């Protein structure tokens, strides 16, 4: 694991945190999402979707910073497709 990869992972995590923290600002500037309003709640579906997207980005950032993305992808390939990725 390199120091640059760790820093880049933390930057991705910080972007995800900002999306979760400022979900109301995102909704006011980019508008409501019809799918989210219909399926995720009565009045807060878009905010919830923005927060879920932010949490996924935070998770990806931490995985990248700790160099676990290759292990996760290998596990998914092995579980779903019954194939081993080359190392």
Residue frames as qw, qx, qy, qz and C-alpha x, y, z in Angstrom:
[[0.000, 0.891, 0.454, 0.000, 0.00, 0.00, 0.00],
 [0.438, 0.281, -0.004, 0.854, 1.36, 3.37, -0.94],
 [0.114, -0.410, -0.402, 0.810, 0.92, 6.65, 0.85],
 [0.193, 0.113, -0.329, -0.918, -0.64, 8.25, -2.24],
 [0.394, -0.274, -0.801, -0.358, -3.30, 5.54, -2.44],
 [0.307, -0.454, -0.695, 0.465, -4.14, 6.09, 1.22],
 [0.002, -0.345, -0.114, 0.932, -4.47, 9.87, 0.76],
 [0.292, -0.023, -0.562, -0.774, -6.61, 9.42, -2.37],
 [0.380, -0.376, -0.844, -0.052, -8.88, 7.03, -0.44],
 [0.196, -0.479, -0.517, 0.681, -9.28, 9.61, 2.31],
 [0.128, 0.200, -0.198, -0.951, -10.16, 12.27, -0.27],
 [0.373, -0.215, -0.750, -0.502, -12.84, 9.96, -1.70],
 [0.351, -0.450, -0.761, 0.308, -14.12, 9.39, 1.84],
 [0.076, -0.372, -0.242, 0.893, -14.25, 13.15, 2.48],
 [0.261, 0.004, -0.463, -0.847, -16.27, 13.67, -0.72],
 [0.424, -0.348, -0.815, -0.187, -18.73, 11.01, 0.44],
 [0.271, -0.439, -0.588, 0.623, -18.97, 12.70, 3.84],
 [0.072, 0.226, -0.049, -0.970, -19.75, 16.03, 2.16],
 [0.361, -0.171, -0.669, -0.627, -22.51, 14.40, 0.12],
 [0.418, -0.456, -0.774, 0.137, -24.08, 12.97, 3.29],
 [0.244, -0.407, -0.381, 0.793, -23.65, 16.21, 5.23],
 [0.158, 0.358, -0.103, -0.915, -24.94, 18.53, 2.50],
 [0.182, 0.298, 0.901, 0.258, -27.71, 16.34, 1.07],
 [0.147, 0.787, 0.493, -0.340, -30.26, 19.13, 1.58],
 [0.011, 0.705, -0.281, -0.652, -28.06, 21.55, -0.39],
 [0.148, -0.118, 0.848, 0.495, -27.69, 18.97, -3.17],
 [0.194, 0.541, 0.818, 0.013, -31.44, 18.49, -3.33],
 [0.107, 0.834, 0.237, -0.487, -32.07, 22.25, -3.48],
 [0.011, 0.664, -0.445, -0.601, -29.51, 22.75, -6.27],
 [0.039, 0.186, -0.880, -0.435, -29.99, 19.59, -8.33],
 [0.632, -0.072, -0.221, -0.739, -33.66, 18.92, -7.61],
 [0.734, -0.150, 0.548, -0.373, -35.68, 15.98, -6.50],
 [0.104, 0.239, -0.909, -0.324, -35.23, 12.51, -7.96],
 [0.696, -0.054, -0.192, -0.689, -38.54, 11.04, -9.10],
 [0.728, 0.024, -0.685, -0.009, -37.55, 7.42, -8.51],
 [0.296, 0.054, -0.693, 0.655, -36.40, 8.18, -4.97],
 [0.362, -0.080, 0.231, -0.900, -39.52, 10.18, -4.13],
 [0.766, -0.032, -0.350, -0.539, -41.73, 7.34, -5.35],
 [0.847, -0.019, -0.531, 0.020, -39.91, 4.39, -3.79],
 [0.524, 0.099, -0.574, 0.622, -37.90, 5.65, -0.78],
 [0.155, -0.391, -0.575, 0.701, -40.35, 7.78, 1.15],
 [0.160, 0.812, 0.560, -0.012, -43.10, 10.36, 1.04],
 [0.092, 0.995, 0.019, 0.026, -41.19, 13.63, 1.41],
 [0.319, -0.805, 0.475, 0.154, -37.59, 12.70, 2.01],
 [0.942, 0.179, 0.262, 0.109, -36.80, 10.15, -0.66],
 [0.567, 0.745, -0.149, 0.318, -34.33, 12.33, -2.56],
 [0.226, -0.800, 0.470, -0.297, -32.45, 13.29, 0.60],
 [0.844, -0.283, 0.449, -0.083, -32.28, 9.63, 1.58],
 [0.880, 0.415, 0.115, 0.202, -30.93, 8.64, -1.85],
 [0.282, 0.838, -0.317, 0.343, -28.26, 11.36, -1.69],
 [0.486, -0.655, 0.517, -0.260, -27.25, 10.07, 1.76],
 [0.940, -0.008, 0.340, 0.013, -27.13, 6.46, 0.56],
 [0.706, 0.646, -0.080, 0.279, -24.94, 7.49, -2.38],
 [0.030, -0.835, 0.423, -0.350, -22.65, 9.35, 0.04],
 [0.733, -0.449, 0.481, -0.172, -22.40, 6.33, 2.34],
 [0.936, 0.268, 0.179, 0.142, -21.48, 4.07, -0.58],
 [0.465, 0.773, -0.234, 0.363, -18.77, 6.54, -1.62],
 [0.375, -0.736, 0.477, -0.300, -17.46, 6.63, 1.99],
 [0.909, -0.160, 0.381, -0.044, -17.33, 2.82, 2.02],
 [0.818, 0.510, 0.032, 0.263, -15.48, 2.73, -1.31],
 [0.147, 0.864, -0.330, 0.352, -13.04, 5.40, -0.09],
 [0.578, -0.598, 0.514, -0.206, -12.18, 3.46, 3.07],
 [0.948, 0.096, 0.294, 0.069, -11.83, 0.24, 1.08],
 [0.645, 0.687, -0.096, 0.322, -9.46, 1.97, -1.35],
 [0.103, -0.848, 0.401, -0.332, -7.47, 3.66, 1.43],
 [0.644, -0.464, 0.585, -0.167, -6.92, 0.37, 3.26],
 [0.231, 0.438, -0.794, -0.354, -6.19, -1.54, 0.03],
 [0.453, 0.078, 0.844, -0.276, -9.12, -3.94, 0.41],
 [0.608, 0.475, -0.063, -0.633, -10.75, -3.34, -2.98],
 [0.417, 0.381, -0.784, -0.258, -8.88, -6.20, -4.68],
 [0.057, -0.014, 0.950, -0.308, -9.88, -8.61, -1.91],
 [0.484, 0.363, 0.455, -0.653, -13.53, -7.56, -2.17],
 [0.591, 0.497, -0.326, -0.546, -13.61, -7.90, -5.95],
 [0.266, 0.288, -0.918, -0.057, -11.92, -11.29, -5.74],
 [0.238, 0.126, 0.842, -0.467, -14.47, -12.44, -3.15],
 [0.576, 0.450, 0.183, -0.658, -17.38, -11.24, -5.31],
 [0.519, 0.466, -0.595, -0.399, -15.98, -12.94, -8.41],
 [0.128, 0.175, -0.968, 0.127, -15.39, -16.16, -6.49],
 [0.319, 0.229, 0.730, -0.560, -18.83, -16.14, -4.85],
 [0.568, 0.523, 0.159, -0.615, -21.01, -15.01, -7.72],
 [0.644, 0.592, -0.361, -0.324, -19.19, -16.30, -10.78],
 [0.939, -0.220, 0.256, 0.071, -17.23, -19.18, -9.22],
 [0.723, 0.545, -0.081, 0.417, -14.04, -17.79, -10.76],
 [0.607, -0.591, -0.028, 0.531, -10.77, -16.61, -9.29],
 [0.302, 0.950, -0.079, -0.006, -9.34, -13.29, -10.49],
 [0.796, 0.273, -0.229, 0.489, -5.66, -13.40, -11.46],
 [0.528, -0.758, -0.117, 0.364, -3.33, -11.97, -8.84]]
